[in-house]
Amino acid sequence: MSDSKLHQFFMQQLQDIYWAEKKLVKTLPKMSDAATSTRLKQAFNDHLEQTINHVTRLENVFRLLGEEPKALKCPAMAGIVDEGADIIDETDDGSAQRDVGLIFAAQKAEHYEIATYGGLVQLARTMGHDDCAELLDQTLAEEKVCDGLLTKIAEEDANVKASSEKFDS
């Protein structure tokens, strides 16, 4: 199947998410530094460790397929990362509003990753790459847990605090 259009598409999507994960390894420390709440900082730091593992896991998928790991710029993740940088620039340091914005940006990244990994798992299974599907499914599960944690932090902490911050006109 390595000469099929499906395999070609699968490889392009692997290269895309590989770029995205590597970009997040560079971006998550900036998000952690910009976060106000200790809980959000910790969530970003913990997810950084997971993301490093996601990169390694993707490299293993490439190798299982007999391919060298190669990154292909992911315009979607590049845009999400740029938006996160804008949020940092446009919100007050130390504000809960900034945390709300960081959670928004992080969840956009998570949702992109969840969609991508979900599709990759299905394609891998379709092509009979069950070993790859298992690795990709592990990452998918971790991305879903991270998304849930971000929602919890928003609901229990950041959104509540930001709702009482006064707007300076």
N, C-alpha and C positions, 0 to 999 in steps of 0.2 A: 503493500500500500504506500510505500515511500514515494512513489511517482504519481500518486493521485492528487487531484485538486484539494481534496479534504485534508490530506497530509500537509500540503503546502500551506493551506490556511491555518491549520493547527500550529505549524512551526512559526508562522508570522505572529500568531497570538501569544505563543510562548515567549518569543523575542520581545514583544510589546510589554508583557507583564514582568519580564525579567528587567527591562529598563525601568519600569515603574517601581518595582521593589528596590532596586538599587538607588533610585532617586529618593525614595522614602527613607532609606538608611541615612542619607545626608540631611533630609528635611526634619525628621522627627526630633533630633536634638534641638533644633531651632524652635520648634513648637513647644517643647518642654521648657526651654528657657523663657519663652514668652508667656507661658501659662501662669496664672495667678494662684490657683488652688494647688495645694500639695497633692491632693488626690488626682487631679488631672495631670500634673507633672509626672507622677508615678505611673499613671496609665500610659503616657507617651514613652517613658523610659522602658517600661515592661514590653510595650509593643515594639520598641526598637530591637530588643533582644530577639523577639519572635521574627521580626522582619529580616534580621540577619540570617536566621534559620530558614526563612522562606527563600532567600537568595540561594543558599546552599542546596535546599531541596530542589529548586528549579535547575540548578547545575546538575544535580543527580538525574533529573528527568531528561535533560539534554543528552547526558552520557548513556542513559538506558536506551535512547533512540539512536545512539551512534553518532551524535552530533556534538560539535563544540558549542559551548554556551556563547550566545551572541545576543546583544541587546539592540533593539530597534526602537528608536524614540517613540514614546507613547504620547501623542498630542493631548489626549484626554487627561492623563496624570500631570503633564506639564502645566496644563491650564488650571487644574485643581491646586497644584502647588503654588502657582502664581497668585491665585485667589487667596490662598492662605497667607502669603506674604503681604498682600494688600490689607487683609484683615488686621494683621499685626501693625502695619503702618497707620491704619485709620482708626484704631481704637486706643484708648488710654492705657498706658502701662499700669498694671496692678488692678485693673477693673474686671469685674465679673462679666461685663459685656465682651471683653476680649476673650474670656474663656468660652462664652457662648459661641462666638465666631470661630474660635479654634475647633470647637466640637463640631460645628457645621462643616468646616473644611475637612476635618478628619473623617467624618461620616461620609462625606462625598467620596473620599478616597476609598473608604471601606466598601461602600456600595459598588463602586467601580470594580474593586478587587473581587467582591462576592460574585458579581455578574460574570466576570472573566473566568474565575476559577470554576464556577458552576458549569459554564460552557466547555471549558477545557476538560473537566472530568468526563462529561458526556461524550465529547469527541474521542478522548482516549479510550473509553470503553467501546465505542462504535468501531474503532480501528483495532481493537484487541490488545491494546496496551494497558492491561489491567494493573501492572506494576506501577506505571506512570499515574494511572487514575487514582491509585491508593495514596500516592505521595501528594498529588494535587488536592485530593479530598481532605487530607490532614490540614493543609493550609486553608482550604475553604472553611472548615470547622473553626479554626482559630480566628479567621477574619470575622465570622459571625459572632463569636464570643466577644471580640473587641468592640464590635458595633453595639452589642447589647450593653457592655460596660459604659461606653460613651453615652448612651441613652440614659442610663441610670445616673451618671454623674450630672448630666444636664437636668434631669427631673428633680434630683434630690439636692442639688447644690447650685450650679451655675445659673440656671434660669431663675431660680428663686431669688438669689442675691442680685442678679442683674435687674430684676423687676423693681427693686427698691432704689437703684442708682438713679440720680436725677440727671436730666439732660441739660448741659450747659449750652445756651444758645449764643 
